Amino acid sequence: MTEQQIQIFVSQDGVAQLEVAVDHETAWLSLDQMAALFDRDKSVISRHIRNVFKEEELERKSVVAKNATTASDGKTYQVEHFNLDVIISVGYRVKSLRGVQFRQWATRVLKEHLVQGYSLNQHRLIERGIEFEQAVELLSRTLASQGMISAQGEAVARVISDYARSWSLLQGYDEQALEEIAQNQTDMRPLSLNDALAAIAELKQTLIDKGEATELFGLVRGDGLASALATIEQGFGEELFYPNVASRASHLLYFLIKNHALADGNKRCGSFLFLWYLRRNQNFLARPVDQLINDNTLVALALLVAESQSSQKTLMIRLIEHFILLKKTSENNGKAQ
């Protein structure tokens, strides 16, 4: 447990009063605290916890941590603490009203903790300008609307946090804000409409076979898909409007999600084509695509784009570009193979 804070939970009947360890990801309770919360014997709670792991509902190593605790005898012991996932699972098993109250309390506290943990004080926000304020506002709105005290919620927070750290470092170094990547690249491989439609059809069938999509998935609405693919290739004379892979891929993801080019599955199809475009132009990237953007990061970016307002378009493009590292100009003069 890192960056730990202590929050006080009091049940509605006032009987259970617990000092809850909270970090930026979850809340933690010891076995003794869970017994007090659910008003059950420790042996009962212990049995339910064993069943949670025995039934493989949760993986022990990811939801249990040891924390130094001072006992009544004044000695310090390493005591196992269980995170919110375990607490909720046990709560369902014992059907405790206090468990419901704790879950609601923890959800509220963690949302506040996530947002506050990645906010700066007002003075520093003023120094760093509206862009960072927008990032924090977007984080708060996405977490709230998605109800994400979960792995996805943590991924969203990490994306904003990572971006914020880079923004802060650059700001402190030369008082400049992050700008869109201006590096010029030539001979990038385009993504044709026919190729995109074929890929979406294949993705659709795969998801339908898994029971994760319906016939509405991937159906084209108007010319939104064609327009997005054509727009990122546009230029005037010899000057490209989107001069590199990072700029084109970022705008492609943004356009496909925000313009609702498809009847259903805009985030999934947009993310799929975004990755495909990057892989088609791998030779322009400093690292393999999978090393630049993992699954959690991609989910987080798609959710943030979907929740963003039109006035935050520049922020979103910069945020996506932040994860796409390009080769230096001297390294990508050759044509894509």
One Martini backbone bead per residue (centre of mass of N, CA, C, O) as a GRO file, in nm:
protein
  337
    1MET     BB    1   0.092   0.039   0.027
    2THR     BB    2   0.053   0.357  -0.115
    3GLU     BB    3  -0.015   0.664  -0.038
    4GLN     BB    4  -0.138   0.666   0.246
    5GLN     BB    5  -0.461   0.702   0.397
    6ILE     BB    6  -0.693   0.812   0.653
    7GLN     BB    7  -1.027   0.700   0.694
    8ILE     BB    8  -1.353   0.749   0.825
    9PHE     BB    9  -1.586   0.497   0.918
   10VAL     BB   10  -1.949   0.523   0.965
   11SER     BB   11  -2.213   0.381   1.046
   12GLN     BB   12  -2.546   0.452   1.065
   13ASP     BB   13  -2.558   0.323   1.369
   14GLY     BB   14  -2.252   0.382   1.498
   15VAL     BB   15  -2.093   0.112   1.564
   16ALA     BB   16  -1.911   0.133   1.313
   17GLN     BB   17  -1.556   0.226   1.351
   18LEU     BB   18  -1.317   0.302   1.094
   19GLU     BB   19  -0.979   0.281   0.994
   20VAL     BB   20  -0.909   0.359   0.663
   21ALA     BB   21  -0.711   0.252   0.412
   22VAL     BB   22  -0.600   0.486   0.154
   23ASP     BB   23  -0.540   0.491  -0.181
   24HIS     BB   24  -0.530   0.552  -0.530
   25GLU     BB   25  -0.704   0.263  -0.571
   26THR     BB   26  -0.795   0.177  -0.263
   27ALA     BB   27  -0.930  -0.013   0.001
   28TRP     BB   28  -0.846  -0.117   0.349
   29LEU     BB   29  -0.878  -0.428   0.542
   30SER     BB   30  -0.884  -0.615   0.804
   31LEU     BB   31  -1.006  -0.884   0.959
   32ASP     BB   32  -1.109  -0.733   1.209
   33GLN     BB   33  -1.259  -0.508   1.052
   34MET     BB   34  -1.453  -0.695   0.895
   35ALA     BB   35  -1.589  -0.814   1.144
   36ALA     BB   36  -1.698  -0.541   1.242
   37LEU     BB   37  -1.855  -0.453   0.993
   38PHE     BB   38  -2.032  -0.740   0.966
   39ASP     BB   39  -2.087  -0.878   1.237
   40ARG     BB   40  -1.863  -1.115   1.255
   41ASP     BB   41  -1.681  -1.368   1.283
   42LYS     BB   42  -1.362  -1.430   1.194
   43SER     BB   43  -1.412  -1.720   1.085
   44VAL     BB   44  -1.623  -1.637   0.877
   45ILE     BB   45  -1.456  -1.438   0.714
   46SER     BB   46  -1.223  -1.629   0.652
   47ARG     BB   47  -1.390  -1.831   0.488
   48HIS     BB   48  -1.480  -1.635   0.265
   49ILE     BB   49  -1.199  -1.561   0.167
   50ARG     BB   50  -1.113  -1.843   0.082
   51ASN     BB   51  -1.343  -1.875  -0.130
   52VAL     BB   52  -1.263  -1.648  -0.319
   53PHE     BB   53  -0.993  -1.797  -0.398
   54LYS     BB   54  -1.093  -2.086  -0.460
   55GLU     BB   55  -1.300  -1.966  -0.693
   56GLU     BB   56  -1.140  -1.740  -0.853
   57GLU     BB   57  -1.248  -1.442  -0.821
   58LEU     BB   58  -0.961  -1.384  -0.700
   59GLU     BB   59  -0.630  -1.263  -0.674
   60ARG     BB   60  -0.437  -1.257  -0.407
   61LYS     BB   61  -0.179  -1.078  -0.485
   62SER     BB   62  -0.378  -0.821  -0.579
   63VAL     BB   63  -0.562  -0.802  -0.275
   64VAL     BB   64  -0.304  -0.837  -0.087
   65ALA     BB   65  -0.159  -0.679   0.211
   66LYS     BB   66   0.103  -0.563   0.408
   67ASN     BB   67   0.087  -0.399   0.737
   68ALA     BB   68   0.186  -0.195   0.973
   69THR     BB   69   0.086  -0.279   1.319
   70THR     BB   70  -0.024  -0.157   1.626
   71ALA     BB   71  -0.066  -0.299   1.918
   72SER     BB   72  -0.169  -0.313   2.249
   73ASP     BB   73   0.144  -0.399   2.330
   74GLY     BB   74   0.323  -0.199   2.124
   75LYS     BB   75   0.360  -0.375   1.889
   76THR     BB   76   0.481  -0.458   1.565
   77TYR     BB   77   0.288  -0.576   1.284
   78GLN     BB   78   0.220  -0.787   1.012
   79VAL     BB   79  -0.080  -0.718   0.839
   80GLU     BB   80  -0.341  -0.822   0.672
   81HIS     BB   81  -0.488  -0.674   0.381
   82PHE     BB   82  -0.800  -0.591   0.216
   83ASN     BB   83  -0.954  -0.505  -0.051
   84LEU     BB   84  -1.244  -0.393  -0.197
   85ASP     BB   85  -1.303  -0.654  -0.351
   86VAL     BB   86  -1.314  -0.835  -0.101
   87ILE     BB   87  -1.521  -0.681   0.065
   88ILE     BB   88  -1.752  -0.710  -0.140
   89SER     BB   89  -1.757  -1.018  -0.159
   90VAL     BB   90  -1.821  -1.066   0.140
   91GLY     BB   91  -2.077  -0.891   0.151
   92TYR     BB   92  -2.245  -1.075  -0.035
   93ARG     BB   93  -2.228  -1.331   0.149
   94VAL     BB   94  -2.347  -1.184   0.425
   95LYS     BB   95  -2.561  -0.969   0.376
   96SER     BB   96  -2.472  -0.657   0.441
   97LEU     BB   97  -2.561  -0.337   0.511
   98ARG     BB   98  -2.281  -0.228   0.580
   99GLY     BB   99  -2.151  -0.313   0.316
  100VAL     BB  100  -2.309  -0.116   0.142
  101GLN     BB  101  -2.221   0.140   0.290
  102PHE     BB  102  -1.918   0.101   0.236
  103ARG     BB  103  -1.921   0.100  -0.069
  104GLN     BB  104  -2.038   0.385  -0.102
  105TRP     BB  105  -1.820   0.529   0.057
  106ALA     BB  106  -1.568   0.430  -0.102
  107THR     BB  107  -1.646   0.538  -0.378
  108ARG     BB  108  -1.647   0.835  -0.299
  109VAL     BB  109  -1.358   0.855  -0.179
  110LEU     BB  110  -1.201   0.752  -0.431
  111LYS     BB  111  -1.286   0.966  -0.627
  112GLU     BB  112  -1.171   1.199  -0.468
  113HIS     BB  113  -0.880   1.084  -0.453
  114LEU     BB  114  -0.817   1.071  -0.752
  115VAL     BB  115  -0.858   1.368  -0.818
  116GLN     BB  116  -0.676   1.496  -0.596
  117GLY     BB  117  -0.411   1.333  -0.667
  118TYR     BB  118  -0.416   1.499  -0.974
  119SER     BB  119  -0.401   1.766  -0.836
  120LEU     BB  120  -0.347   2.099  -0.801
  121ASN     BB  121  -0.302   2.374  -0.677
  122GLN     BB  122  -0.424   2.677  -0.758
  123HIS     BB  123  -0.157   2.823  -0.810
  124ARG     BB  124  -0.042   2.612  -1.015
  125LEU     BB  125  -0.273   2.620  -1.216
  126ILE     BB  126  -0.234   2.913  -1.300
  127GLU     BB  127   0.059   2.880  -1.402
  128ARG     BB  128  -0.027   2.630  -1.616
  129GLY     BB  129  -0.314   2.656  -1.700
  130ILE     BB  130  -0.593   2.528  -1.872
  131GLU     BB  131  -0.499   2.244  -1.959
  132PHE     BB  132  -0.481   2.112  -1.677
  133GLU     BB  133  -0.767   2.168  -1.588
  134GLN     BB  134  -0.894   1.996  -1.810
  135ALA     BB  135  -0.771   1.726  -1.726
  136VAL     BB  136  -0.902   1.713  -1.445
  137GLU     BB  137  -1.194   1.746  -1.538
  138LEU     BB  138  -1.197   1.495  -1.718
  139LEU     BB  139  -1.134   1.290  -1.504
  140SER     BB  140  -1.376   1.344  -1.320
  141ARG     BB  141  -1.604   1.292  -1.530
  142THR     BB  142  -1.527   1.003  -1.611
  143LEU     BB  143  -1.542   0.870  -1.335
  144ALA     BB  144  -1.836   0.950  -1.272
  145SER     BB  145  -1.990   0.840  -1.530
  146GLN     BB  146  -1.856   0.537  -1.507
  147GLY     BB  147  -1.801   0.430  -1.217
  148MET     BB  148  -1.457   0.390  -1.182
  149ILE     BB  149  -1.377   0.155  -0.944
  150SER     BB  150  -1.126   0.027  -1.134
  151ALA     BB  151  -0.919  -0.066  -1.375
  152GLN     BB  152  -1.017   0.156  -1.566
  153GLY     BB  153  -0.997   0.391  -1.371
  154GLU     BB  154  -0.693   0.362  -1.324
  155ALA     BB  155  -0.611   0.406  -1.620
  156VAL     BB  156  -0.714   0.691  -1.647
  157ALA     BB  157  -0.543   0.811  -1.421
  158ARG     BB  158  -0.264   0.731  -1.540
  159VAL     BB  159  -0.280   0.891  -1.801
  160ILE     BB  160  -0.304   1.169  -1.669
  161SER     BB  161  -0.055   1.149  -1.487
  162ASP     BB  162   0.159   1.109  -1.707
  163TYR     BB  163   0.096   1.368  -1.858
  164ALA     BB  164   0.133   1.563  -1.616
  165ARG     BB  165   0.433   1.508  -1.564
  166SER     BB  166   0.536   1.602  -1.840
  167TRP     BB  167   0.416   1.881  -1.833
  168SER     BB  168   0.560   1.973  -1.574
  169LEU     BB  169   0.854   1.933  -1.664
  170LEU     BB  170   0.843   2.125  -1.906
  171GLN     BB  171   0.750   2.375  -1.755
  172GLY     BB  172   1.001   2.387  -1.558
  173TYR     BB  173   1.219   2.417  -1.785
  174ASP     BB  174   1.070   2.641  -2.024
  175GLU     BB  175   0.767   2.750  -2.011
  176GLN     BB  176   0.620   2.525  -2.183
  177ALA     BB  177   0.392   2.373  -2.369
  178LEU     BB  178   0.248   2.129  -2.505
  179GLU     BB  179   0.281   2.024  -2.835
  180GLU     BB  180   0.230   1.946  -3.130
  181ILE     BB  181   0.364   1.740  -3.347
  182ALA     BB  182   0.591   1.866  -3.613
  183GLN     BB  183   0.693   1.632  -3.747
  184ASN     BB  184   0.811   1.515  -4.054
  185GLN     BB  185   0.649   1.275  -4.271
  186THR     BB  186   0.690   1.032  -4.527
  187ASP     BB  187   0.519   0.777  -4.677
  188MET     BB  188   0.261   0.705  -4.553
  189ARG     BB  189   0.029   0.463  -4.483
  190PRO     BB  190  -0.276   0.424  -4.575
  191LEU     BB  191  -0.632   0.395  -4.504
  192SER     BB  192  -0.870   0.236  -4.650
  193LEU     BB  193  -1.200   0.189  -4.672
  194ASN     BB  194  -1.204  -0.111  -4.752
  195ASP     BB  195  -1.013  -0.207  -4.531
  196ALA     BB  196  -1.181  -0.104  -4.292
  197LEU     BB  197  -1.441  -0.264  -4.351
  198ALA     BB  198  -1.313  -0.545  -4.341
  199ALA     BB  199  -1.206  -0.525  -4.050
  200ILE     BB  200  -1.477  -0.471  -3.910
  201ALA     BB  201  -1.616  -0.731  -4.005
  202GLU     BB  202  -1.421  -0.921  -3.861
  203LEU     BB  203  -1.461  -0.809  -3.577
  204LYS     BB  204  -1.764  -0.854  -3.560
  205GLN     BB  205  -1.765  -1.164  -3.586
  206THR     BB  206  -1.593  -1.220  -3.341
  207LEU     BB  207  -1.788  -1.083  -3.133
  208ILE     BB  208  -2.041  -1.245  -3.197
  209ASP     BB  209  -1.920  -1.523  -3.124
  210LYS     BB  210  -1.881  -1.405  -2.815
  211GLY     BB  211  -2.132  -1.209  -2.741
  212GLU     BB  212  -2.018  -0.878  -2.795
  213ALA     BB  213  -2.232  -0.842  -3.039
  214THR     BB  214  -2.419  -0.697  -3.295
  215GLU     BB  215  -2.551  -0.605  -3.601
  216LEU     BB  216  -2.486  -0.293  -3.538
  217PHE     BB  217  -2.202  -0.340  -3.550
  218GLY     BB  218  -2.026  -0.125  -3.772
  219LEU     BB  219  -2.235   0.048  -3.893
  220VAL     BB  220  -2.265   0.280  -4.130
  221ARG     BB  221  -2.277   0.644  -4.099
  222GLY     BB  222  -2.256   0.773  -4.361
  223ASP     BB  223  -1.929   0.957  -4.411
  224GLY     BB  224  -1.745   0.942  -4.151
  225LEU     BB  225  -1.527   0.732  -4.219
  226ALA     BB  226  -1.427   0.843  -4.489
  227SER     BB  227  -1.359   1.125  -4.381
  228ALA     BB  228  -1.144   1.047  -4.173
  229LEU     BB  229  -0.946   0.905  -4.372
  230ALA     BB  230  -0.914   1.156  -4.560
  231THR     BB  231  -0.832   1.389  -4.366
  232ILE     BB  232  -0.544   1.275  -4.268
  233GLU     BB  233  -0.434   1.317  -4.587
  234GLN     BB  234  -0.433   1.610  -4.599
  235GLY     BB  235  -0.349   1.909  -4.800
  236PHE     BB  236  -0.125   2.187  -4.917
  237GLY     BB  237   0.038   2.094  -5.147
  238GLU     BB  238   0.328   2.006  -4.953
  239GLU     BB  239   0.136   2.047  -4.706
  240LEU     BB  240   0.050   1.884  -4.420
  241PHE     BB  241  -0.189   1.873  -4.177
  242TYR     BB  242  -0.076   1.571  -4.104
  243PRO     BB  243   0.276   1.508  -4.072
  244ASN     BB  244   0.223   1.241  -3.889
  245VAL     BB  245   0.148   0.957  -3.724
  246ALA     BB  246   0.052   1.083  -3.457
  247SER     BB  247  -0.150   1.282  -3.576
  248ARG     BB  248  -0.322   1.085  -3.743
  249ALA     BB  249  -0.402   0.879  -3.525
  250SER     BB  250  -0.530   1.078  -3.326
  251HIS     BB  251  -0.749   1.188  -3.519
  252LEU     BB  252  -0.880   0.922  -3.588
  253LEU     BB  253  -0.981   0.850  -3.306
  254TYR     BB  254  -1.142   1.106  -3.261
  255PHE     BB  255  -1.334   1.103  -3.506
  256LEU     BB  256  -1.467   0.819  -3.465
  257ILE     BB  257  -1.586   0.883  -3.180
  258LYS     BB  258  -1.716   1.181  -3.204
  259ASN     BB  259  -1.879   1.129  -3.496
  260HIS     BB  260  -2.036   0.868  -3.513
  261ALA     BB  261  -1.981   0.664  -3.773
  262LEU     BB  262  -2.140   0.447  -3.606
  263ALA     BB  263  -2.402   0.275  -3.469
  264ASP     BB  264  -2.181   0.076  -3.333
  265GLY     BB  265  -1.859   0.073  -3.188
  266ASN     BB  266  -1.672   0.329  -3.190
  267LYS     BB  267  -1.449   0.268  -2.980
  268ARG     BB  268  -1.359  -0.009  -3.086
  269CYS     BB  269  -1.309   0.067  -3.385
  270GLY     BB  270  -1.126   0.307  -3.336
  271SER     BB  271  -0.907   0.147  -3.184
  272PHE     BB  272  -0.849  -0.060  -3.403
  273LEU     BB  273  -0.762   0.145  -3.630
  274PHE     BB  274  -0.545   0.286  -3.472
  275LEU     BB  275  -0.358   0.040  -3.443
  276TRP     BB  276  -0.341  -0.034  -3.740
  277TYR     BB  277  -0.210   0.225  -3.838
  278LEU     BB  278   0.044   0.201  -3.667
  279ARG     BB  279   0.136  -0.076  -3.784
  280ARG     BB  280   0.162   0.021  -4.083
  281ASN     BB  281   0.377   0.253  -3.938
  282GLN     BB  282   0.615   0.132  -3.764
  283ASN     BB  283   0.882   0.260  -3.901
  284PHE     BB  284   0.808   0.552  -3.750
  285LEU     BB  285   0.862   0.416  -3.480
  286ALA     BB  286   1.047   0.373  -3.182
  287ARG     BB  287   0.830   0.148  -3.112
  288PRO     BB  288   0.637  -0.083  -3.050
  289VAL     BB  289   0.308  -0.057  -3.010
  290ASP     BB  290   0.278  -0.237  -2.745
  291GLN     BB  291   0.488  -0.039  -2.591
  292LEU     BB  292   0.311   0.226  -2.609
  293ILE     BB  293   0.010   0.071  -2.615
  294ASN     BB  294  -0.196  -0.060  -2.409
  295ASP     BB  295  -0.500  -0.169  -2.325
  296ASN     BB  296  -0.557   0.030  -2.091
  297THR     BB  297  -0.477   0.288  -2.241
  298LEU     BB  298  -0.682   0.263  -2.472
  299VAL     BB  299  -0.936   0.267  -2.302
  300ALA     BB  300  -0.882   0.540  -2.170
  301LEU     BB  301  -0.870   0.712  -2.428
  302ALA     BB  302  -1.155   0.645  -2.532
  303LEU     BB  303  -1.308   0.754  -2.284
  304LEU     BB  304  -1.196   1.043  -2.291
  305VAL     BB  305  -1.299   1.117  -2.567
  306ALA     BB  306  -1.602   1.063  -2.515
  307GLU     BB  307  -1.610   1.279  -2.260
  308SER     BB  308  -1.529   1.504  -2.417
  309GLN     BB  309  -1.514   1.819  -2.530
  310SER     BB  310  -1.483   2.020  -2.800
  311SER     BB  311  -1.282   2.222  -2.644
  312GLN     BB  312  -1.078   1.948  -2.597
  313LYS     BB  313  -0.931   1.855  -2.855
  314THR     BB  314  -0.636   1.941  -2.817
  315LEU     BB  315  -0.590   1.784  -2.560
  316MET     BB  316  -0.648   1.500  -2.679
  317ILE     BB  317  -0.433   1.496  -2.897
  318ARG     BB  318  -0.194   1.532  -2.705
  319LEU     BB  319  -0.248   1.287  -2.529
  320ILE     BB  320  -0.214   1.075  -2.753
  321GLU     BB  321   0.066   1.163  -2.864
  322HIS     BB  322   0.229   1.107  -2.600
  323PHE     BB  323   0.240   0.777  -2.680
  324ILE     BB  324   0.381   0.855  -2.965
  325LEU     BB  325   0.685   0.749  -3.070
  326LEU     BB  326   0.918   0.888  -3.277
  327LYS     BB  327   1.131   0.892  -3.502
  328LYS     BB  328   1.380   1.036  -3.614
  329THR     BB  329   1.419   1.193  -3.903
  330SER     BB  330   1.683   1.033  -3.994
  331GLU     BB  331   1.520   0.739  -3.961
  332ASN     BB  332   1.254   0.816  -4.179
  333ASN     BB  333   1.325   0.849  -4.498
  334GLY     BB  334   1.206   0.600  -4.567
  335LYS     BB  335   0.998   0.382  -4.695
  336ALA     BB  336   0.739   0.199  -4.662
  337GLN     BB  337   0.680  -0.163  -4.670
   0.00000   0.00000   0.00000
